[in-house]
Amino acid sequence: MIDCDYTRMPFVVSIFCGTGKPSNVFDYLRLFVNELSDLLSSGITFGGRVLRVAISSFICDAPARAFVKQIKSHNGYSGCDKCCQTGNWQNKMTYPETEVRLRSDDEFETMADEDHHINRSPLTGLVKMVSAFPIDYMHLCCLGVMRKLINFWMRGKNSTRQPIRAIKAISEQLVQLRPYTPTEFARKPRELNELDRWKAAELRQFMIYTGPLVLRDTLPHDLYDNFMLFSVAMCLLLTPNISDNMVSFAQKLLAAFVKHFGQVYGKEEIVFSVHQTIHLTDEYRQYGSLDNISSFPYENYLGKIKKMLRKPSQPLQKVVKRLSEEPVCLVPPPPTQPAL
């Protein structure tokens, strides 16, 4: 068995280049599916041994999961890929229920819910099409829910939009924290008026660390309490090896968050991103900390790849050449072997 360390830097297996997103998933995944099918059946021969290959997970945001799995998008009536809840259209697709029936890998393979599927995915039969596609909290919670909450406070309806002086007070507190921000954080806090330029790491920092502090004496109690339900639950689910009782507690917090969210912001605002938070504890039970299945390492590496390109011409050839110049071995030797 090979130990899969989620913290190691990703490495490139193949790159596809085009003028836009792929339109046909079968053409896009054809080479990958053929190779994966061969690896799953025959394994890899290395050092005179045959190593079996298994897929742990596919890390995708919601649109990419829908494309690869060939299911309805997140704004469809049967768009949730984790449960069978039917959406409710209120000028936008909403999913207000918190007690739902979960989807299973077997039901997906047989396409039992016809309203959920567009076509049969080329990956069906090779991998578990529900449990092997975990929710990525970077897109769902940081860029999704956390940004949505701040937008409500800054630009939402009169009942939730905060006065300019309150937004200014929050921004001032964030700026005051800059000198005391540890180097472990990639970025220092910025003012709320720069929200549209905040990166996912900044939203994560606000969600877990700075938000509970700077919002405590500024937001109205109902808005702050709703935020704290979300923040505490995410703090737990980003902590490795918590007890089953704590996972269950996080599940209750997220269910309460979604229900209270509807009371505070309106049920018409319980959209896909808010709804899917109730499924995060199931991902923790299978994969551990949500950092194990997040897009952060891959987005960071994608940024590194983008920096390899200085001119728009022949991007694929240039990336391949730059990657070929990097060290071949990205995985350090096991600690039992002497370092060279």
C-alpha positions in Angstrom: 0.0 0.0 0.0 1.3 3.5 -0.9 0.6 6.2 1.6 -1.2 9.1 -0.1 0.0 12.3 1.7 -2.6 15.0 0.9 -0.1 17.7 1.9 2.4 16.9 -0.9 2.7 19.2 -3.9 0.6 18.1 -6.8 2.4 17.1 -10.0 1.3 17.2 -13.6 0.3 14.0 -15.3 -1.2 15.6 -18.4 -2.3 19.0 -19.7 -5.1 19.9 -22.1 -5.1 23.2 -23.9 -7.9 25.0 -25.7 -9.6 28.3 -26.3 -12.4 27.5 -23.7 -13.8 24.9 -21.5 -14.3 21.4 -23.1 -17.7 20.9 -24.6 -17.7 17.1 -24.8 -16.8 15.1 -21.6 -16.3 11.9 -23.6 -13.6 13.4 -25.8 -12.1 15.3 -22.9 -11.7 12.2 -20.7 -11.2 9.5 -23.3 -7.4 9.1 -22.9 -7.7 9.3 -19.1 -10.5 6.8 -18.9 -8.6 4.3 -21.2 -5.5 4.6 -19.0 -7.4 4.5 -15.8 -9.3 1.4 -16.9 -6.0 -0.4 -17.7 -4.4 0.7 -14.4 -7.4 -0.5 -12.3 -7.4 -3.9 -14.0 -3.6 -4.5 -14.3 -2.0 -2.2 -11.8 1.6 -0.8 -12.1 4.7 -3.0 -12.3 7.5 -1.3 -10.3 10.6 -2.9 -8.9 9.4 -6.4 -9.8 6.1 -5.9 -7.9 2.6 -5.2 -9.1 1.1 -2.3 -7.3 -2.7 -2.0 -7.3 -4.2 1.3 -8.2 -7.3 2.8 -6.6 -8.9 6.3 -6.9 -9.4 8.1 -3.6 -11.2 11.2 -4.8 -11.8 13.7 -7.6 -11.4 17.3 -6.4 -13.7 19.5 -8.4 -15.9 22.5 -7.8 -19.6 22.1 -8.4 -19.7 23.0 -12.2 -16.8 20.6 -12.8 -18.4 17.8 -10.9 -21.6 18.3 -12.9 -19.7 18.2 -16.1 -17.6 15.1 -15.3 -20.5 13.2 -13.7 -22.9 14.3 -16.5 -25.6 15.4 -14.0 -27.8 18.5 -13.7 -26.0 21.7 -12.7 -26.2 23.2 -9.3 -29.0 25.5 -10.4 -31.2 22.6 -11.5 -34.2 21.1 -9.7 -32.2 17.8 -9.0 -28.8 19.5 -8.9 -27.5 18.4 -5.5 -25.1 15.5 -6.1 -25.2 14.4 -2.5 -28.9 14.2 -1.7 -32.2 13.6 -3.5 -33.9 16.9 -2.4 -35.8 18.6 -5.2 -35.1 22.3 -5.5 -37.7 25.0 -5.0 -37.7 27.9 -7.6 -37.9 31.3 -6.0 -36.4 33.4 -8.8 -33.4 31.2 -8.0 -33.0 27.6 -7.2 -33.3 27.0 -3.4 -32.8 23.9 -1.3 -34.4 24.7 2.1 -34.7 21.2 3.6 -32.1 19.9 6.1 -33.5 16.4 6.6 -32.9 14.7 3.3 -32.3 11.3 1.7 -28.7 10.8 0.6 -27.7 9.5 -2.8 -25.7 6.3 -3.0 -23.1 5.0 -5.4 -25.3 2.1 -6.5 -28.3 4.4 -7.3 -26.0 6.6 -9.3 -24.7 3.7 -11.4 -28.2 2.5 -12.2 -29.3 6.1 -12.9 -32.3 5.5 -10.5 -33.0 9.3 -10.4 -33.6 10.1 -14.0 -34.1 13.8 -13.2 -30.6 14.0 -11.8 -28.7 12.7 -14.9 -28.0 14.2 -18.3 -26.1 11.3 -19.7 -24.0 8.3 -18.5 -20.6 9.5 -17.3 -17.6 7.9 -18.9 -16.3 7.3 -15.4 -19.3 5.3 -14.3 -18.2 1.8 -13.4 -14.6 2.8 -12.8 -15.0 4.9 -9.7 -17.7 5.5 -7.0 -19.6 8.4 -8.5 -21.0 9.8 -5.3 -18.5 9.1 -2.5 -15.4 9.6 -4.6 -16.5 13.2 -5.5 -16.2 15.1 -2.2 -17.4 18.6 -1.8 -14.5 21.2 -2.1 -14.9 23.6 0.8 -12.6 26.2 -0.8 -15.2 26.9 -3.5 -18.3 26.1 -1.5 -17.5 27.7 1.9 -14.8 30.3 1.3 -15.6 31.7 -2.1 -19.3 30.7 -1.8 -20.9 31.0 1.7 -18.4 33.3 3.4 -18.4 35.8 0.5 -22.2 35.6 0.3 -22.5 36.5 4.0 -20.2 39.5 3.7 -22.1 40.7 0.6 -25.3 40.5 2.6 -23.9 42.7 5.2 -22.4 45.2 2.7 -24.9 45.2 -0.2 -27.9 43.1 0.9 -31.5 44.0 1.7 -32.2 46.7 4.3 -32.9 44.1 7.0 -29.4 42.7 6.7 -27.3 45.5 5.2 -25.2 47.2 7.8 -24.6 50.9 8.0 -21.5 52.4 6.5 -20.0 53.1 10.0 -20.3 49.4 10.9 -18.6 48.3 7.8 -15.9 50.9 8.3 -15.4 49.7 11.9 -15.0 46.1 10.8 -12.4 47.2 8.2 -10.5 49.3 10.7 -10.2 46.3 13.0 -9.0 44.1 10.2 -6.3 46.5 9.3 -5.3 46.8 13.0 -4.7 43.0 13.0 -2.2 43.2 10.1 0.9 43.7 12.3 -0.1 40.8 14.5 -0.8 38.3 11.6 1.5 35.3 11.9 3.7 34.3 9.0 1.7 31.1 8.7 -1.0 33.1 6.9 -0.3 33.7 3.2 -2.0 37.1 3.3 -2.7 39.8 5.8 -6.3 41.1 6.4 -7.7 43.7 4.0 -10.5 46.1 4.2 -14.0 44.9 3.3 -14.2 47.4 0.4 -11.7 45.2 -1.3 -13.9 42.1 -0.9 -14.2 41.5 -4.7 -10.4 41.0 -4.8 -10.2 38.8 -1.7 -8.7 35.4 -2.4 -10.0 32.2 -1.0 -7.3 32.1 1.6 -8.4 35.5 2.9 -12.0 34.4 3.1 -10.9 31.3 5.0 -8.9 33.4 7.4 -12.0 35.6 8.0 -14.3 32.6 8.4 -12.1 30.9 11.0 -9.9 33.4 12.7 -10.6 37.1 12.3 -14.3 37.1 11.7 -15.4 36.0 15.1 -13.3 38.7 16.7 -14.0 41.7 14.5 -17.8 41.0 14.1 -18.5 40.4 17.8 -19.4 43.9 18.8 -20.4 45.2 15.4 -23.0 42.9 13.8 -26.5 42.5 15.2 -26.9 39.5 17.5 -28.9 37.4 15.0 -26.5 37.9 12.2 -23.5 37.3 14.4 -25.0 34.1 15.9 -25.7 32.8 12.4 -22.1 33.5 11.4 -20.8 31.7 14.5 -22.8 28.6 13.8 -21.0 28.4 10.5 -17.6 29.4 11.8 -17.4 27.0 14.7 -18.6 24.1 12.5 -16.0 24.8 9.9 -13.3 25.2 12.6 -14.2 21.7 13.8 -14.3 20.1 10.3 -10.9 21.6 9.5 -9.3 20.0 12.6 -7.8 16.6 12.1 -8.9 13.6 14.1 -11.8 15.1 16.1 -14.1 12.6 17.9 -17.3 11.2 16.5 -19.2 13.3 19.1 -17.6 16.5 17.7 -18.4 15.5 14.1 -22.1 15.0 15.2 -22.0 18.4 17.0 -20.6 20.0 13.8 -23.5 18.4 11.9 -26.0 19.9 14.3 -24.4 23.3 14.0 -24.6 23.3 10.2 -28.2 22.1 10.2 -29.0 25.0 12.6 -27.0 27.4 10.4 -29.1 26.6 7.3 -32.4 26.8 9.2 -31.4 30.1 10.9 -30.0 31.4 7.7 -33.5 31.1 6.1 -35.0 33.0 9.1 -32.4 35.8 9.0 -31.8 36.2 5.2 -35.0 34.6 3.8 -35.6 31.1 2.6 -35.2 32.3 -1.0 -31.5 32.7 -0.2 -30.9 29.1 0.8 -29.2 28.4 -2.5 -27.0 25.4 -3.5 -23.9 26.6 -1.7 -25.7 27.2 1.6 -27.5 23.9 1.3 -24.5 21.7 0.7 -22.9 22.7 4.0 -25.1 20.1 5.6 -23.2 17.4 3.7 -19.7 18.4 4.9 -19.8 16.2 8.0 -20.3 13.1 5.7 -17.1 14.2 3.9 -15.2 14.5 7.2 -16.3 11.0 8.2 -14.9 9.6 5.0 -11.8 11.7 4.4 -11.0 13.4 7.7 -10.2 17.1 7.7 -11.7 19.1 4.9 -8.2 20.3 4.0 -7.5 16.8 2.8 -10.0 17.2 -0.1 -9.8 20.9 -0.8 -8.7 22.7 -4.0 -6.1 24.9 -2.2 -3.0 22.9 -3.2 -4.1 22.5 -6.8 -5.1 26.2 -7.2 -1.8 27.2 -5.7 0.0 24.9 -8.2 -2.1 26.2 -11.1 -0.9 29.7 -10.1 2.7 28.4 -10.4 2.0 27.1 -13.9 0.5 30.4 -15.0 3.6 32.2 -13.9 5.6 30.0 -16.3 3.8 31.8 -19.2 5.0 35.3 -20.1 3.5 35.5 -23.6 0.2 34.2 -24.9 1.7 32.3 -27.9 2.2 28.5 -27.7 1.2 28.2 -24.0 1.1 24.4 -24.0 4.6 24.0 -25.4 6.1 26.5 -23.0 4.5 24.9 -19.9 5.8 21.5 -20.9 9.3 22.8 -21.4 9.3 24.6 -18.1 7.9 21.6 -16.3 10.6 19.4 -17.9 13.3 21.7 -16.3 12.0 21.0 -12.8 13.4 18.2 -10.6 12.0 14.8 -11.5 11.4 13.5 -8.0 8.9 15.5 -6.1 8.3 12.9 -3.3 10.9 12.9 -0.5 12.4 9.5 0.5 10.8 7.7 3.4 12.3 8.6 6.8 13.7 5.1 7.3 16.2 5.7 4.5 19.3 7.9 5.0 19.1 11.3 3.4 21.5 12.0 0.6 
